[in-house]
Amino acid sequence: MLKLMLIFTMSLSLTAAKKTFIYCSEGSPSTFNPQIAMDGTTFNASSKTVYNRLVEFKNGTTAIFPALATSWEYDNQSMIWTFNLRRGVKWHSNKRFSPTREFNADDVLFSFNRMRLKEHPYHKVSGGRYEYFEAMDMSKMIKNIIKINDYQIKISLTKNFTPFLSNLAMDFASILSKEYGDKMLKAGTPEAIDNYPIGTGVFVFQKYIKDTMIRFTANDDYFGKKSELDNLVFSITVDKNVRIQKLKTGECHLVAYPAVQSLDAIRANNKLKVMEGEGSNVAYLALNVRVKPFDNVLVRQAINHALHRSNYIKTVYKNTAVLAKNPIPPTLWGYNAKIKDYQYNPELAKKLLKQAGYPNGFNAELWTLPVQRPYMPDGKKAGVLMQADLAKVGIKVKLITYDWPTYLSKASKGEHQMLQLGWSGDNGDPDNFLSVLLSCAAIKSGANHAGWCNRKFDNIINKAASIADTKKRSALYRQAQEIFKAQAPWVVLAHAKIFRAMSNNVQGYHIDPLGSDRFDGVSLR
């Protein structure tokens, strides 16, 4: 009898363990409100777990499907979108808040008006920076949002904008609870809404220990397909080698951004597996044109010729990426394959520097990425190679880095000279790269890290976004890439493949072409 009881107890323990999924993430979130974030680390921990949007991308694709909105229609003449909202959607709760009503139109207005209206009581909470919203020029694009009734809204636009519906599926468009916001405002703790998230998503936020762990539980009241997991734990593990070790010892089920040099060993382990897919991303070195000498196009062109980028593909990426020449990846429509790239040519770089008035080069700072990203496996290693290449043409570089939240904050304020960064597309549209990262509006939002504003470029991408015909849009985007290449506000580095390493018992996980990690639909065999 005792033996049977022990077996039964062990069986229960193993069953419980199987329902807790541990994800070894690469860094700490900067917030738990995706409206005020720009990084995938934060989105994985918030919008992909706790929140929903009106429309969302089907897991593993960029196809739009209904979420908090069940249906919609667009009046092309009046530029009005009408959304019919889902009924019966329940909000999460925590020790600070228990909802007294279900999701309705008031929550949609609260969420968007916080970002777009300066007089909104929450607009300045947590710093009042809505970088994505501004970079997408949404504040100028949305003319008004009107509540028709509790389950229908109308959004009127100032212009025709083809990618609008795709934009609404992006992380910044997550819907927050107005009732929760009102209660926290009354309590004098409005920032709680950004630090202790309440959403409608498949997982409920429970606890965050800074730089260590985030814990979620499954949402039993989720309106969609409920998770087969009971618990989801983010084990924050910055060191890529430690992440792999934790995977091997069973301390986590899936790791973010496995080191490319470890992939073969992982594949050889019969308890583990590797998934890979084409990434819609770009890695770049932003040259801050707001400060000297990077305001000089000849200097920027010289740096493009000075960096031996093909060597980075071999050394840093271990040939798991392709050399980039444009700010959008070749997997995206509108890509200009005819662009002539800058070739590695240190002698030409020296001549350009001399023409620019810097015959002996200059001193500068180069910020290196402190965490692994889908587009950059090792920022520090890439920085050392860049430092050596630039030294050959007389540019003496000091390498600097910060923790990830500080890095992003300081970069958005333009405090850098040269900055490693990158982008994973959010909606499968070229506008999501060209407007978000390189438009004049994106300077104000902090997403245009080069601080580059070219009116001709801006006019072209704005015109493209107002046209429904994909062929015509593509032609305009190809023109825009030619201007970008000549002006060289970036050194474009690479388009990387996406890899994830995981235990063999992980089921239902999909590689996201947009670079995120989603755990809806994931289970443990």
C-alpha positions in Angstrom: 0.0 0.0 0.0 2.8 2.4 0.9 4.5 1.7 -2.4 1.3 2.4 -4.3 0.8 5.6 -2.5 4.4 6.7 -3.3 3.9 5.9 -7.0 0.6 7.8 -7.0 2.2 10.9 -5.3 5.1 10.9 -7.8 2.6 10.6 -10.7 0.7 13.7 -9.4 4.0 15.6 -9.0 5.1 14.8 -12.5 1.7 15.8 -13.9 1.9 19.1 -12.1 5.4 19.7 -13.4 4.4 19.1 -17.0 1.9 21.9 -16.7 4.5 24.5 -15.8 6.4 25.8 -18.8 9.7 27.5 -18.2 11.0 29.9 -20.8 14.6 31.1 -20.5 14.3 34.6 -21.8 17.3 36.9 -22.7 16.5 40.0 -20.7 14.2 42.0 -18.4 11.2 43.9 -19.7 11.4 47.6 -19.5 7.7 47.8 -18.5 4.6 45.7 -18.6 2.6 48.1 -20.8 3.4 47.6 -24.5 2.1 51.0 -25.3 5.2 52.6 -23.8 7.7 50.0 -25.1 9.7 49.4 -28.3 11.5 46.1 -27.5 10.5 42.5 -28.1 11.7 41.5 -24.7 8.9 43.6 -23.2 6.3 42.5 -25.8 7.0 38.9 -25.0 6.3 39.5 -21.3 3.2 41.7 -21.8 1.3 41.9 -25.1 2.0 38.3 -26.1 0.9 37.0 -22.8 -1.4 39.3 -20.8 -3.1 41.5 -23.5 -5.2 41.3 -26.6 -5.8 43.7 -29.4 -8.8 44.4 -31.7 -7.2 42.2 -34.3 -4.2 39.9 -34.1 -1.8 37.9 -36.2 -2.4 34.2 -36.5 0.4 32.5 -34.6 3.4 31.9 -36.9 2.1 34.2 -39.7 1.2 37.8 -40.5 -2.4 36.9 -41.4 -5.0 39.0 -39.6 -7.8 37.4 -37.6 -10.5 38.7 -35.2 -9.6 39.1 -31.5 -11.4 41.7 -29.3 -13.1 42.8 -32.5 -15.3 40.2 -34.1 -15.7 42.0 -37.5 -15.0 45.3 -39.2 -15.6 47.3 -42.3 -14.0 50.2 -44.0 -15.6 53.2 -45.8 -13.0 54.2 -48.3 -14.7 57.5 -49.1 -15.2 58.7 -45.5 -12.0 57.0 -44.2 -14.0 55.4 -41.3 -13.4 52.0 -39.8 -16.2 50.4 -37.9 -15.4 47.6 -35.4 -17.9 45.3 -33.8 -16.6 44.2 -30.4 -16.6 40.8 -28.8 -19.1 40.3 -25.9 -18.4 38.3 -22.8 -14.7 39.0 -22.5 -13.6 39.0 -18.9 -10.7 41.0 -17.4 -8.0 39.6 -15.2 -7.8 40.5 -11.5 -5.1 41.1 -9.0 -4.8 42.1 -5.3 -5.2 45.7 -6.4 -8.2 45.3 -8.7 -11.3 43.1 -9.2 -13.3 44.0 -12.3 -17.0 44.7 -12.0 -17.7 44.5 -15.7 -16.6 42.9 -18.9 -14.6 44.4 -21.8 -16.4 47.0 -23.8 -15.9 50.1 -26.0 -14.9 52.3 -23.1 -11.7 50.2 -22.8 -10.8 50.7 -26.4 -11.3 54.5 -26.2 -9.3 54.6 -23.0 -6.4 52.7 -24.5 -6.1 54.7 -27.7 -6.9 58.1 -26.2 -4.2 57.7 -23.6 -1.7 57.6 -26.4 -3.2 60.2 -28.7 -4.7 62.9 -26.4 -2.3 65.0 -24.3 -5.2 66.0 -22.0 -5.9 62.4 -21.1 -5.3 61.8 -17.4 -3.0 58.9 -18.2 -1.1 60.5 -21.1 1.9 61.6 -19.0 2.0 58.6 -16.7 5.2 56.6 -16.7 7.0 59.2 -18.8 4.3 59.8 -21.5 6.4 58.4 -24.3 4.5 56.4 -26.9 7.3 55.7 -29.3 5.5 53.2 -31.5 2.3 55.1 -31.7 4.2 58.3 -32.7 6.6 56.5 -35.0 3.7 55.1 -36.9 2.3 58.7 -37.1 -0.9 57.4 -35.5 -1.5 60.6 -33.6 -1.9 62.5 -36.9 -3.6 59.7 -38.7 -6.5 59.1 -36.2 -8.9 61.9 -36.4 -11.3 60.6 -33.9 -12.6 57.5 -32.1 -16.3 57.4 -31.3 -18.3 55.0 -29.2 -21.5 54.0 -31.0 -22.6 51.7 -28.2 -20.9 49.3 -25.7 -19.9 46.9 -28.5 -19.3 49.1 -31.5 -16.8 51.9 -32.2 -15.8 54.0 -35.2 -12.3 55.2 -35.9 -12.1 58.0 -38.5 -8.8 58.7 -40.2 -7.3 61.9 -41.6 -6.1 60.1 -44.7 -6.3 56.8 -46.5 -3.7 54.5 -44.9 -3.5 51.0 -46.3 -1.5 49.3 -43.4 -3.9 50.6 -40.7 -5.6 47.3 -39.9 -2.2 45.6 -39.7 -1.0 48.4 -37.4 -3.9 47.6 -35.0 -2.5 44.0 -34.6 0.8 45.4 -33.3 1.8 45.3 -29.7 1.3 49.0 -29.0 -2.4 48.6 -29.8 -3.0 46.4 -26.9 -6.2 47.1 -25.0 -6.0 48.1 -21.3 -8.8 48.2 -18.7 -10.4 51.7 -18.2 -12.0 50.5 -14.9 -8.5 49.5 -13.6 -7.1 52.8 -14.8 -9.8 54.8 -13.1 -9.3 52.9 -9.8 -5.5 53.4 -9.8 -5.9 57.1 -10.6 -8.3 57.5 -7.7 -5.9 55.7 -5.4 -3.0 58.0 -6.5 -1.0 55.1 -8.0 -1.7 55.4 -11.8 1.7 53.9 -12.7 0.4 50.6 -11.3 -1.4 49.9 -14.6 2.0 49.8 -16.3 3.7 47.7 -13.7 1.0 45.2 -12.6 -0.8 44.5 -15.8 -4.5 43.6 -16.1 -5.5 42.3 -19.5 -7.8 39.8 -21.2 -5.1 37.5 -22.6 -4.4 33.8 -22.4 -2.1 34.3 -19.4 -2.6 36.2 -16.1 0.4 38.2 -14.6 1.3 37.1 -11.1 4.7 38.2 -10.1 7.9 39.8 -11.3 11.3 39.6 -9.5 13.5 42.1 -11.4 16.2 40.5 -13.6 15.2 37.1 -12.3 11.8 35.8 -13.0 8.2 36.5 -14.2 5.4 34.2 -13.3 2.0 33.9 -15.1 -0.9 31.5 -14.7 -3.4 30.3 -17.3 -6.5 32.4 -17.8 -9.4 30.0 -17.1 -11.8 32.6 -18.4 -10.0 33.3 -21.7 -12.5 33.9 -24.5 -10.4 31.9 -27.0 -8.7 28.5 -26.8 -7.5 28.1 -23.2 -3.9 27.2 -22.6 -3.1 23.6 -21.8 -0.5 24.9 -19.3 -1.2 25.9 -15.7 1.8 28.1 -15.3 4.2 30.0 -17.5 7.5 31.2 -16.0 10.0 33.5 -17.7 13.5 32.6 -16.2 15.5 35.7 -17.1 18.9 34.5 -18.1 21.1 37.1 -19.9 24.1 34.8 -20.5 23.4 32.7 -23.7 25.7 29.9 -22.5 23.9 29.6 -19.2 20.6 29.5 -21.1 21.8 26.5 -23.0 23.1 24.8 -19.9 19.7 25.3 -18.2 18.0 23.7 -21.3 20.3 20.7 -21.1 19.7 20.1 -17.4 15.9 20.5 -17.8 15.7 23.8 -15.9 13.9 25.4 -18.8 11.9 24.1 -21.8 12.7 26.6 -24.4 15.5 29.2 -24.8 15.5 32.5 -26.6 18.3 33.2 -29.1 20.5 30.2 -28.6 24.2 30.9 -29.5 24.6 30.0 -33.1 27.8 28.1 -32.4 25.9 25.8 -30.0 23.2 24.8 -32.6 25.0 21.6 -33.8 25.5 20.3 -30.3 21.9 20.9 -29.5 20.7 19.1 -32.6 23.0 16.1 -31.6 21.2 15.9 -28.2 18.3 13.4 -28.5 16.4 15.2 -25.7 16.5 18.5 -27.5 15.5 20.1 -30.8 16.1 23.2 -32.8 13.5 25.1 -34.9 14.4 27.7 -37.4 12.7 30.1 -39.8 13.3 33.1 -42.0 13.3 36.3 -40.0 11.7 39.5 -41.1 14.5 41.6 -39.5 17.5 43.9 -40.1 20.5 44.6 -37.9 22.1 48.1 -38.4 24.6 50.5 -37.1 22.8 53.9 -36.7 24.9 57.0 -37.4 23.5 59.9 -35.5 23.3 62.7 -38.1 22.4 65.2 -35.4 26.0 65.3 -34.1 29.3 65.9 -35.8 30.9 64.4 -37.8 28.0 62.1 -38.7 26.1 65.1 -40.1 28.4 64.8 -43.1 27.2 62.3 -45.7 30.8 61.6 -46.8 31.7 60.5 -43.3 28.7 58.1 -43.2 29.6 56.7 -46.6 33.2 56.3 -45.5 32.0 54.2 -42.5 30.0 52.0 -44.8 33.1 51.3 -46.8 35.3 50.8 -43.7 33.3 48.0 -42.1 34.1 44.5 -43.3 30.5 43.3 -43.0 30.8 40.0 -44.8 33.4 39.0 -42.1 30.7 39.7 -39.4 28.4 37.2 -41.2 31.0 34.5 -40.9 32.4 35.4 -37.4 29.4 36.8 -35.5 26.5 35.1 -37.2 28.3 31.8 -38.1 26.7 32.1 -41.6 23.2 32.0 -40.1 22.4 35.4 -41.7 22.6 37.1 -45.1 24.5 40.3 -45.8 22.1 43.3 -45.8 22.1 46.2 -48.2 18.6 47.7 -47.7 16.7 48.7 -44.5 14.0 46.1 -45.3 14.6 42.3 -45.6 14.6 40.6 -49.0 11.6 38.4 -47.8 9.4 41.5 -47.8 7.6 42.8 -50.9 8.9 46.2 -52.2 12.5 45.1 -51.6 14.9 46.8 -54.1 17.2 44.1 -55.3 18.9 46.4 -57.8 20.5 48.7 -55.1 24.2 48.8 -55.4 25.8 48.0 -52.1 28.8 49.7 -50.4 31.8 47.4 -50.8 34.5 46.9 -48.2 37.2 49.3 -49.3 39.3 50.9 -46.5 41.3 53.0 -49.0 38.2 54.6 -50.4 36.9 55.2 -46.9 40.1 57.2 -46.1 39.7 59.3 -49.3 36.1 60.1 -48.3 37.1 61.0 -44.8 39.8 63.3 -46.3 37.2 65.0 -48.6 35.0 65.4 -45.5 37.7 67.3 -43.7 38.9 64.4 -41.5 42.2 63.3 -43.1 43.4 61.9 -39.8 40.1 60.4 -38.8 38.4 61.2 -35.4 37.5 59.8 -32.1 34.0 58.4 -31.5 31.8 56.2 -29.3 30.1 53.1 -30.5 27.3 51.5 -28.3 27.1 47.7 -28.4 24.0 45.7 -27.8 23.9 44.3 -24.2 21.5 41.5 -25.0 20.9 39.0 -27.8 18.3 40.0 -30.3 16.8 38.1 -33.3 18.9 40.3 -35.6 22.2 40.3 -33.6 23.6 37.2 -31.7 26.6 39.0 -30.1 26.7 42.8 -30.0 29.9 42.9 -28.1 31.8 40.7 -30.5 30.5 42.6 -33.4 31.6 45.8 -31.7 35.1 44.6 -31.3 35.3 43.8 -35.0 33.9 47.2 -35.9 36.3 48.9 -33.6 39.2 47.2 -35.4 37.9 48.0 -38.9 37.3 51.7 -38.1 40.8 52.0 -36.6 42.3 51.0 -39.9 40.9 54.2 -41.5 41.8 56.4 -38.5 38.5 56.4 -36.6 39.3 55.6 -33.0 36.3 54.0 -31.3 35.4 53.6 -27.6 33.0 50.8 -27.0 30.2 51.5 -24.6 27.1 49.6 -23.4 24.4 49.8 -20.7 21.7 47.4 -19.4 18.9 46.9 -21.9 16.3 49.3 -20.5 18.9 52.1 -20.1 20.3 51.4 -23.5 16.9 51.8 -25.1 16.0 54.9 -23.1 19.2 56.7 -23.8 19.1 55.7 -27.5 15.6 57.1 -27.9 16.8 60.4 -26.6 19.7 60.5 -29.1 22.5 60.4 -26.7 24.7 58.2 -28.8 27.0 58.7 -31.8 27.1 55.2 -33.3 24.5 52.7 -32.1 24.0 49.0 -32.7 20.4 48.1 -33.0 17.9 46.4 -35.3 14.3 45.6 -36.0 12.0 42.7 -36.4 9.0 43.6 -38.5 5.7 43.8 -36.8 3.1 43.4 -39.6 4.7 42.2 -42.8 4.4 45.7 -44.4 7.5 47.8 -45.7 5.9 50.8 -44.0 6.6 49.1 -40.7 10.4 49.4 -41.3 10.6 52.6 -43.4 8.2 54.8 -41.5 8.8 53.5 -38.0 12.6 53.7 -38.2 13.4 56.3 -40.8 10.6 58.9 -41.1 10.8 62.4 -39.8 7.9 61.6 -37.4 10.0 58.8 -35.9 12.6 61.3 -34.7 10.1 62.7 -32.3 9.0 59.3 -31.1 12.6 58.2 -30.5 12.6 55.3 -32.9 14.6 57.0 -35.7 18.0 56.5 -34.0 19.9 58.1 -36.8 17.9 61.3 -36.4 17.7 61.4 -40.1 14.9 63.5 -41.7 14.8 63.5 -45.5 11.7 65.2 -46.9 11.9 63.6 -50.3 12.2 60.2 -48.6 9.3 61.1 -46.3 7.0 62.2 -49.0 7.6 59.0 -51.0 6.8 56.6 -48.1 3.8 58.7 -47.0 2.4 58.5 -50.5 3.0 54.8 -50.7 1.1 54.2 -47.4 -2.0 55.9 -48.9 -2.2 53.7 -51.9 -4.0 50.3 -52.0 -2.3 49.0 -55.1 0.6 46.8 -53.9 2.5 47.1 -57.2 2.4 50.9 -57.1 3.4 50.9 -53.4 6.3 48.6 -54.2 7.7 51.0 -56.9 7.6 53.9 -54.4 9.3 51.9 -51.7 12.1 51.0 -54.1 12.6 54.7 -54.8 12.8 55.4 -51.1 15.5 52.7 -50.6 17.6 54.4 -53.3 17.5 57.7 -51.3 18.3 55.9 -48.1 21.3 54.1 -49.7 22.8 57.4 -51.0 22.4 59.2 -47.7 23.6 56.3 -45.6 22.1 57.1 -42.2 22.8 53.5 -41.2 25.3 50.8 -42.0 22.9 47.9 -42.7 24.5 44.8 -41.4 22.5 41.6 -41.7 19.2 39.8 -42.0 19.3 36.9 -39.6 17.5 33.6 -39.4 15.4 32.9 -36.3 16.4 29.9 -34.1 14.8 28.5 -31.0 16.1 25.6 -29.0 13.8 23.5 -26.9 13.0 20.3 -25.2 11.6 17.5 -27.3 8.5 17.4 -25.3 7.5 21.0 -26.3 4.4 20.9 -28.6 2.5 23.6 -30.5 5.3 26.2 -30.6 5.6 28.2 -33.9 8.5 30.3 -35.1 7.1 33.8 -35.4 8.3 35.6 -38.6 8.0 38.8 -36.6 10.5 37.6 -34.0 8.3 37.2 -30.9 7.8 34.3 -28.6 4.2 33.3 -28.1 3.0 30.5 -25.8 -0.7 30.4 -26.7 -1.2 26.9 -28.0 2.0 25.5 -26.5 1.9 22.4 -24.4 4.2 19.8 -22.9 4.0 16.2 -24.1 
